[in-house]
Amino acid sequence: MRFEFVHAADIHLGNEQYNLDQRFDDFAKAYFAMVDYAIDHRVDFVLIAGDLFHQARTDARTLNQAVVGLERLHGAGIPVIAIEGNHDVQHYYKNLSWMEFLVSRGLLMLLDKERAESGLIRLVPYDREREAGSWIDVAGARVYGLKYHGVATSRLLEDLADDIEPGPGGYTIFMLHQGMQGQVPHLRGGLTSGQLGPLLPAVDYIALGHVHKRLQEDPVFNPGSLETNSVDEAEWEHGFFHVRVDTERKPKHQITAVSTPGLRQFHRIVATSDGTETLEEYVRKVEAAVAKAANIGPGSVIELQLSGTAGFRRQDVPLESIKAAIEIRHRPLTVRIRNSLAPPGIVQRSSYDRTTRADLEEQTVRQIVGNSAEHRDQREAWTRLILDVKNMASEKDLPANVADRVRTSLQAMAEDPPTPGALPQDDEAAAPELPLLRLVPDIPEDSGAPKAKEFAATDGSGDSW
């Protein structure tokens, strides 16, 4: 059997990045380019693996963009199968979500687990009358899907393993809005290959979203986001996958990575102070870095990062004149200045040194737990639980999922009590003192960015995943 499909994810319609209309339009253009490609190549269906929208509470013009694109696909006879990502999910069930609204208009099919009358979680066939279900057979493929469930995903996959069966056409897809561990160094809580075990060998293609970086490790595929969501993503490829399937061949699928056309350029210019310079000398260094920056086309997004140890006051750096010089030389869409200069004696942790930031966070929690005589003997279990709950809260996971994670962890610790005295008292006494860390990123001085508590649901750059 032969068929073709497009796998897209993390479209983030409505992302008015930097409060600029041009960036709002850029995200829409990337979406419509994917739609036009699917129609021009006459694919059999389109998968959207989460985060069609940038915000669950989107505005009318963003909803209109989504509708127009989906209507084009519908008119071409191309069904759209989707799951909700963490940006799509309604965290309070008082109202219909916009994704559910699109389902009610017949523009897409939304997949997720369901709870049976027995109370058990099940994967059930899609019911077109109820407009709900967990899997559907289309064009020769069986497509399963789970919306974003945060750290509860691995447990759900284990619980639902018996419900996962190959489709009758010989090709099975499973959609998840989850990253893989190690896909991006600073990303915590991604799935491991072992946690995907319940999907194999029934599943031929695991269609991921959530992380904006492309991944092709058969059978796990993530096309990355359609657009650049932060300067940190500037080096990544952005677009979607065109998948051609022939169940009579090995491998059954051929993957073509399609790049989003006309992506706006993002550039970072770094000027580091060595601590011995005067203000005037440092400004000349910044100007030289700006002049040296090459291949920056007009209309780019430029971030200037000022870092290092300064023997002068950081607030004395003439940011406005530096910004004006960049605008004259490079004619960018916008200039973002991240002033991370620090006085002598302050040990800096770079905003981009994320691996060590995560490691120190884990070490800090482990030390705090170890200092409690009541919890010391199960220090690793408590550390995992605390970090999981912190990550679930920062990603705005459902309260019920957080409560379930706490409940199952406490039950597991109660069923497997530690051996008394397993951790010697002097083991804790020998632990080094760790500094208190500020776990929110440096905020560009001209960014108009939200306060620290609003950064909790971001990737550390102020740009949400």
Buried (B, 14 or more C-beta within 10 A) or exposed (E): BEBBBBBBBBBBBBBBBBEEEBBBEBBBBBBEBBBBBBBEBEBBBBBBBBBBBBBBEBEEEBBEBBBEBBBBBBEEEBBBBBBBBBBBBBEEEEEEBBBBBBBEEEBBBBBBBBEEEEEEBBBBEBEEEEBBBBBBBBBBBBBBBBBBBBBBBBBBBEBBBEBBEEBEBBBBBBBBBBBBBEBBEBBBBBBEEEBBEBBBEBBBBBBBBBBBBBBEEEBBBBBBBBBBBBBBBBEBBBBBBBBBBBBEEEEBBEBEBBBBEEBBBBBBBBBBBEBEBEBEEBBEBBBEBBEEBEEBEEEBBBBBBBBBBBBBEBEEBEBEEBBEBBEEBBEBBBBBBBBBBBEEEEEEBEBBEBEEBBEBBBBBBBBBBBEEEEBBBBBEBBBBBBBBBBBBBBBBBBEEBBEBBBEEBEEEBEEEEBEEEEBEEEEBEEEEEBEEEEBBBBBBBBBEBEEEEEBBBBBBBBBBB
